[in-house]
Amino acid sequence: MDKRWDQLANLLANYSMKVKPGEKVMIAYGEKDTYPLVYSLYRACVEAGAFVQVQFLSEELNRLLLKYGNDAQIDWLPEIEAYGMEWADVYFGLRGAYNLDVFWDIPAERVARWRKTLGKVSTLRWQKTRWCLLRVPNAALAQQAGVDEETITDMFFNACLLDWQKESREWRRWAEILSKGSHLRVVGRGTDLEFSLEGRTWEVADGHMNMPDGEIATSPVESSVHGVITFDFPGVLGGRLMHDICLRWEHGKLVEATASTNQDYLHSILSTDEGASRIGEFAIGTNPYLSIFCKDILLDEKIGGTIHIAMGRAYPQMGGTNQSAIHWDIVKDMRQEGAICLDGKKVYEKGVFLA
């Protein structure tokens, strides 16, 4: 077995989550290919003195629910999974990649309805546990990224096994610069979006809640969001791709949402609840070793030189107040074109901080 799994497992247990003796740890893993990391992480947590429980999940099983289940079954909050969030001190979500077309024949409204149920489980996770999520590379991830499996696996490990203290110091320096401003504007192809930062803070993601990690994030003042943003990369949720997404707000209210594919699904997501059409998060990707768009948000939102917004639920620690069953990130590439202005001064251009 690749020894890098052991290195990553030790990093997750001892750096990301700092697992302590006597703590209860839930390892929820998706797809069979993820087992090598489960094996290494289970050992690392046991060696740390924790009580460890393993749970198996799969998109193939979710397909069966959506294809053959009734509305009551789709709306049902998985009780054991929900209890796991109450039980666990630490939660690891090791999510294997899967065939993005697995729900090809499932009506969009059923997928959106099921995503709302999953959102309730996700809310319990971040409310009740210390958590860390990963997308574990496999052949399916390589295929959807359009590269070979060795390339995607090496990129994943390089992005995980970096000098986190060194990178974090630089990212925190950038966050300090951003925290001095009160108004942010993003410009680029099909994009001119602005919002207030009054009362909001910037957080640095440096290997604790995601792995690989790398982003600087805040929560816009919801009522201040104004303008338009167009996305170069497709939005991905529940295995559905939505290309050429364009969103436009007027003084905090979403007034237009278009996509060249799966637009009906886009509208279903944004109407999940009252908070789903608002921006809960704005962030800048900072990981220098992530460069390939994989159609997977756990990796793509960390690509150095990109930005992303999350529709729906805001993180309270940043000052955000928006509530929703969803937290859906959509990534925009800034490496070829685009800039960020803070209080009228350009601080970021073509994927690079200027200060």
Secondary structure, 3 states (H helix, E strand, C coil): CCCHHHHHHHHHHHHHCCCCCCCEEEEEEECHHHHHHHHHHHHHHHHCCCEEEEEEECHHHHHHHHHHCCHHHHHCCCHHHHHHHHHCCEEEEEEECCCCCCCCCCCHHHHHHHHHHHHHHHHHHHHHCEEEEEEECCHHHHHHHCCCHHHHHHHHHHHHCCCHHHHHHHHHHHHHHHCCCCEEEEEECCEEEEEECCCCCCEEECCCCECCCCEEEECCCHHHCEEEEECCCCEEECCEEECCCEEEEECCEEEEEECCCCHHHHHHHHCCCHHHHCEEEEEEECECCCCCCCCCHHHHCCECCEEEEEEECCCHHHCCCCCCCCEEEEEEECCCCCEEEECCEEEEECCEECC
